[in-house]
Amino acid sequence: MTPLLRLRAVGKRYGAGPDVLSGVNLEIRPGEVLGVVGTNGSGKSTLLRILAGLSAPSAGAVEGSPSVGYVPDRFPAATRMTAVSYLRHLGRIRGGPHARDLSGRAVELLDRLALVGGPGAPIRSLSKGNAQKVALAQALLTEPELLVLDEPWSGLDPAAHGVLAELLAESRERGAAVVFTEHRVDHARACATRVSRLVAGSLRPALPPTPGDERAVRIVLRGEGADDWRDEPGVIEVGQESRGGRGRRGGRTDRGAGPVGRGVAVGTAAGMVRGQARQHGRRQHRRHGKPERPVIRYQLALLGHSQRYLPPVLAFLLVMGVLYTDRGAPQIPQYAVSCGALTVIACWLAIALVDTEDPVQRLITLTHAGPVRLVGGVAASVLICCAGLTVVSLVWSAIVFRGFAPAALGVGALAHLTAALTGISVGLSCSRLIVPRIGYTVLVALAALMAVFLLRWLPLINPMLRAMSGTGPVLGTVLTGLACSLITAIIAVTVVTALLRRRA
C-alpha cells in the first residue's frame, strides 16, 4: 500500500540551538493509527507540525501531500465567533464531502462531543476542555486523509474520551490515517495500531508490553449479519449472547441469529484495532477543490467579530470630516490628503487583521487554506475595506462639491487604489506573519510609512501626492504610482508567503 506521507532522515533545529529532531524515518499508511509517546520537550509537537506541513524540516525530506486535519496541544478560545460559525468558515475554505451541509455536519460533531453551551456558544466563552472539542470538530469536519492530533484527550471530560475514540475509529474505517501524541504508553497502545517513542529527538519503536499488560476487551456487536471476528488479530474468543442474558457461549458465532442476537468478541485491544485498520485501510479519500472567496469571507468575519476595524475606520472618517469642510478648496488636492490617510489606514487594517488570530489558531487556518490563500485572503480583505472607504471619500467629496467631475473622480479613484495597495504592502511586510512582536511591528511599519511618504525617488506615494497637490497634470504620475504599487503588492504577497512557508 502506498504511504500517504513519508519522512526520510528528517531533522529539525531552531536557530543555533540543539537538534529537536534527528534522523527521523517514518511512513504513514492509509488506515493506520500511530501513537507517539514521549516526555515533555522530546519533540512530539515539532514532529506533528512537520507532518501537518506547518513547519519545514532543517534536514531530510518529506514526501506526500495528503489533506490534513490538525489539532494543536492548546486551542486558543479567543475569537468572538460562535463554534458552528467558525467550523462553517473553515469547512468552506477546505471543501470536502460535507461542503453542502457544513452546518449540519458541524452541529452533529459538536453534539456528539457534548459541547457545553451548544453549537451557538461563542468560542471565547468556552473552557479549555470545550475549546478542545471545537478543535477536534474542525479537524474532523471535512474528513481529511491524515489526522494529526497533539494530545487530543487532554482536557476532555470522560464521556468525550469515548466519543473521540469512536470518531477516530470512524476515520480509520474510511481509510484515513491518524497520528497522535500521548504521555501514557498503555493508553497509546489501546488506541493505536502502532506505537513509537520519541527519545532525544529520535523516533524508536515502543518497548513491547510486559506479560500481563495487554488486557482483554469485551466488545458487543448488535444487529444482523455481524462479521465473524475469529480470524482477526488479537481475538481470543468469539461467542453468542442473547438479548436478555449475559452468559457467553463459546465456539462459533451464529451469524443468522438476526437482530435478537449480539455477537461477542473478546481479545486484546491493540490487536483488534490493527485488524479493523487492515480491513478498512484500502479506502481512499477524494480531494476536493479549494475556492478563494471563503478565505476572504473568513478574514472579513474575523475582522468584524474582533471590532479591530473600528479605530482605523473612525480615524479615516475623522480626517474626512475635517478635510471636506472647505467647499472652496480644489478637489484634487483634497483627494491627495484622503489618499495619504488611506495609505496609513490600509497598513493599519492589514496589521490588525493578521493580529486578530492567535498564532496557534493561525496554524489551524494554514492547514485548511495554505500560505498562499491565507496571505492573499488578508490582502484581498483589506483591499475590500479600502474600496469601501474610497467610496465614502468620493461620495463625501461629491456631496460637498455638489456633483461629480468625471476627470477628477477618475483620478481620485485611481489614486486611492494606489494608496490602498501601498498600505497593504507595508502592512503585510511588517505584520506578525513576519515580525513576531506587535511592538516591533508598529515601529517597523512607522519607519516604512515614513520612507514611503518622504522619499521622492520612491515611485509610490510621494511623487503622486506632490503632483496632486500642485497645478500640473497628474494622470501620468498617478498611473505610474498605480503600476508600481501593484508590482510592490505582488512582491510583498509573494515574499510574505515564502517566508511563512519557511517559518510556519
N, C-alpha and C positions, 0 to 999 in steps of 0.2 A: 504494500500500500504506500502511495506517495505521501511523504510528510507534508503537513501544512506549513511547517516552519522548521528551519534547520539552523543551528548555531555552530560555527566552525571556529574553534580556538578563540572564542570571544573574550576580550579583556576590557576592563573599564577603569579609568583613573581620572580623578577630578584635579585639574591643575597639576601642581608638582607633588601632590600627596601620594601616598602608597596606593597600590592596586586594590581596588574594591572587588573586582572580579579578575580571574586569571585562568586562561586556557579552558574556558567552558565549552564543552561539546554537548549538543543536545538536539534530539529530533522529537518533534511533537506530531503525532498522527491523529487522523480523524477518529472520534470515539474514545480517545484516551483521556484519562483524568490523572494528572501528575500533581502530586503533593510535594512541596519543597519545604523542608524543615530546617531550622537554623536559629541561632541565638540572635538577639538584637545586635545590629552592626555587622552581621555576617554577609550582607549584600543582597538579601532577598528582594527588597523593594527595587534596587537597581536592576537586578535581573528581570523583574517583571516589567519595568519600564522599557527595557530593551526589547523584550518580547512583544510589547504593545506598540512598538515603533515610536515611542516618546523620547527615547534617548539613543544616540548613536554610540556604538562601541568604540573604544580607543584603539582596539586591535581586533583582528579576526573579521569574520563576515557573517551576516545574517541573510539567509536565503528564504524567499517566500513572502507573500504579502496577503495573508488572509484578512478578512474583515474581523475587527477586534471589538469586544466589549470589555471595558476596563473599570475596575473598582479600586480606588486608592485606599490606603490604610486609614485615611481620615477624610471624610466628605464634609466640606465646609457648609454649614447651614447659614448662608449669608444673604442669599437673594430673597427679594420680596415676592417672587413668583410663587404660585401655588405648585404643589407637587405634580399634578396632572398637566398643568400648562408647561412646566419645564420638560417633562417627558415628551409631550406632544411636539415641542420645538425640536428636541434632539432627534426624535423619530423621523420628523420631516427632513431634517438635514441628512440623515443616513439613508432613508428609504428602507425598503425591505418587504417581506411578505405581508406585514401588517400595516403597510403605509396607508391603506384606505380606511382603516379603523383604528387609528392610533389611540384615540381617546378610550375606546373600549378595551384595547389591549393594556393600556396604562392602568385603567381602573381595575381590571382583572388582576394584574400583578400586585398593585397596592392593596387590594382587598385580601388577596391570598397571604400577603405578608403582614396583614392586620395593622396598617399604618394608623397610628393614633391621630384622630382629627379628620381622617378620611382623605380622599384624593384632593379635596379642595383646600387642604391646610397649607398656609404659607410655609415655605421651607425654612425661613428664618425663625419660625416659632417651634421647630422640631427639636427634640432631644437628640443626643448623639446616636442612640440606637435607632430612632425613627429616621434620622437623616441617612443612616446606613441602609435602611430599607429603600429609600429613594435611589441611592447609588446603585443598589443591586437591580432595581427595576429598570434603570436606564441602560444597564449593561445587557440585560436580557430582552429588552423591548423589541429589538429588530432581528433577533435570532442570528447573532454573528457566528462565524466559523470558529472563532477562538475566544474563549472567556479567560481573562487574566484578572485574578482576584487576590488582592493583598489582605490577608487575614479577614476573610469575609464574615466569619462568625463573631468577630469582635464587637461587643456592644449589643448584640441581638438578644432578645428575650428567648427563653427556652422553646416556646411554641414556634418562633420564627426559625430556630435551628432546624427543626424538622421540615418546615416548608422549603427552606433553602436547599436541603438535601433532595427534596422532591424535584425542585426546579433544575438542579444540576443533573439529576437523573434524566429528566426530560430533554435537556440539552444534549446529553450523551446519546440518547436514543435517536435523535435526528442527525447524528453524525458529527456534532461539534466536539472540539477538544476543549479541555478545561485545565488550567494551571492555577493552583492556589498555594499560598504560603500559610504555614501553621507552626506554632511552637511545640505542640504536643504530637509526638510521633504516633502514639496509639490512635489519636483522632484522625491523623492524616492517613494511616493505614485503613481505617474503617471507611473512608470516603474516596480513596484513590485507587486506581489500577496499578500505579507505580509511585514509589516514594523515593525521593533523593534528598541528600543532605548538602547544605552549603557550609563548608568549613574553611575559614580563612580565604574566602573568595573562590574556592574550587568546588565544583559540583561532583559529589560522590554518591554511589548507591547507598541507600539506607541500610543500616545493620539489620540482619534477619531477626525476626522476633524470637525471643527465647521460648522454650517449650511451655505451653500453658497460656501464652499471651493472646493467641487467637481465640476469640470467643465465638461460640455457636450462636447464630441468629435465626430466630424462627420467623419466617415470612409467610403470611397468609394471602393467597390469591383468590379473589372472588370472581364469579362469572362463568360463562360457558367456554368450553374448549381451551382451557389453560394448557400451555405447553408443558411437556414432560421435562423436568429440570434434572433428571438423574445423571445426564452426561455433562452437565455444566461444571466447570472447575470450582472446587471448593464445596460442592454439595455433598453432605454426609448421608442424608436420609430424605426420602420423599414419601408422603403418606396422604391419606384422605380423611377429612374431618367433616362430620355432619354439622348442620347449622346449629342444632340445639346442644351439641355436646362439645367437650374439649378434649376427649380422648383421641389419640392419634393411632391409626392403624399403620403398621409397617408394610413394606412391599410396594407394589405398583400403584401409580396414580390412576384412578378411574376417570378417564378423560371424557366419558359420556355421561357423567353424573348430572349435568345440567346445572341450572342456577342454584339448586338447593345445596350443592356441594361446594367445598372450598379446598383447593389444592394447597398442601402444606409442604414447604421446602425448608430444610434445616441445613445450614452449612456455615463456613467461615465467611465473614462479611467481605473481606478483600477478594477472596476467590470468586464469590458470586458477582461482585461488581465487575471483575475482569470478564466474566462470562457474558454479562449484559453488554459491555462495551464491544466485545468481539462480535456479538450477534448483530449490533446495530451500527457498527463503525463504518460500513461501506456507503452510508448515505451521505450525499454531498449537499452543501448549502449553496444556493444560487446567489450570485452577487447582483446587486441592483444599481441602477443609475443614481446620480447624485446631482439634483438640480441646485442652482445657485441661490434662487430667491429665498428659500427657507433660512439660509445663513444670515441674510440681511434682515429678515423679519425677526430672527432671534436676537441679533445685535440691537435692533431698534427697541425690542421688548425689554432687553436688559437695561438700556439707557432710560427708557420710560419708567420702569419699576424703580430704578435707583434714584430717579429725580436729579441726577447729576447734570442734566442738561439745563436746569433752571438758572444757575449763576451765569453761565456764558450767554444764554439767550436773553436774560434780563439786562445784562451789561450791554449787549448789542442794541436792544430796544432803547436803553437809556441814551446811548450815543445817537440813535436816530432821532429821538425826541429833541435833543439839543441841536442836532445838525439841521433839521428841517424847520427851524423856527423863522429863518430869514427868507422870505419869499423873493427878495430882490437879488439874492446871490446867484451866480451862474450854476447851471445844473451839473455840468461835467466835473468841476472842482469838488462839488459836494459828493459826487459818486466816488471821487478819489478818497475822501475821508471814510466813506462807507466801506470801500474795498480794503483800506488799511485795517479797519476794525474787524472785518470778516476774516482777514488773514490770521489775526490773533485768536478769534473765536473758533475757527476751524482747527487750529493747533490745540486749543483748549479742549474741544469736544473729542478729538482723537485720543488725547491722553486720558480724559475722563472715561471714555468708553472702554479702553483697554484695562483701566484700573478697576472697572466695575466687577470683573470676575476675579475671584481669588485664584492665585497661581495653581492650586491643586484642581480647582474647578475648571480652569482653562485646559489642563491636561485632558480632562474628560471630553471637553469640546473638541480638542485636537484629534482624539480618536474617532470622532464622528465626522468632522469636517476636513481635517488635514490642514497643514500650514498655509497652503496657497489660498484655500477658500476662507480660512479664518482671517488672514490679513486682508484679502480682497473684500471680505464682508465688512470689516471695520472701515476700510476706506470708502466703500460704496455707501454705507450707512451715514457716515459723516457728510459725504457729498450730498445725500438727500436732505439732511438737515440744513446744510448751507444753501441748497436750492430754495428751500422754504424761506430762509432769512433773506435771500436775494429778492424773492418775490415781494416780501414785506417792504424792503428798501425801495424797490422800483415803484410799487403801488403808492407807498407813502409819498415818494417824490412826485408822482403824477397828481396826487390829491393836492399837495401844496402848490404845485405849479399849474394846476387846473388843466391838465391834459398831458398826453404823451407826445414827445417829439421823437419820431421813429429813429432818426440817426442817433440821438443821444441815448435812447432806450437800448439800441443795439450795442453801442459802445459800453454802456453801463453793464449790460448782461454779460458780455464777454470779459470785461474787467473783473466782475465779481467771480466768475468762473475761474479766472486766473488766480485770484486771491485765495479761493477755496482750495484749489489744487496745491498751491504753495503751502498753505497752512497744514493741510493733511500730510504732505511730505515731511514737514518739520515735526509734526506731532507723532507720526508713526516712527520716525527715526529716533525720537527721544523718549518714546513710551517705555513702559515697563516690560514690553517684549524684548527690549534691548538693554535698557538701563534698569537694574533691579530695584532701586530705591526711589520712592516718589520724590524725595527732596532733591536728589541728583537729577531726576527727570525734569523738574521745574527749572533748575539752574541751567541745564544744558539747553532746554527749549528757549529760555530767555536769551541766552547767548546766540542761538541760531536765528531767532527772530530779529535781534539787533543787527546781525550780519545781513539778513535779507532786506531790511529797511534802509540800512546806511550805506552798503557797498554799491557804488554806482556802476561798477563793471559787472555786477551780477545781474544778468538779464531776466529778472523775475518780477520783483515788485518795485524797486526803487526807480528804474527808468520809466515804468508805466505811470507811477504816481506823479513823478515830476512832469511828464508830458500832459497828464490830465489836469494838473494844476496850472499849466501855462495857457498860452493863447494859440499855439501852433496846432498842426494836425496830430491826431492821437491814434487813429485807427491802426496804422502800421506798427506803432510801438506796442499797442495792446495785443495785436495778433502775434507779434514776436514773443511777448511775455507769455501768452497763452500756449504757444508751441513749446517754449522752454519749460513752463510749469508742468505741462502734460508729460514731457520726457522725464522731468525730475520725479514726478509722481510714480511713473512706471519703474524707474530705477529704485526709488525708495521701497516700493512694494516688493520688488524682486530681491533686493538686498536683505530687507527685514525677514522675508520668507526663508531665504537661505540661512540666515543666522538663527532663526527659530528652529529650523530643521536640525541645525548642528548642535544647538544648545538645549532645545526642548525643555 
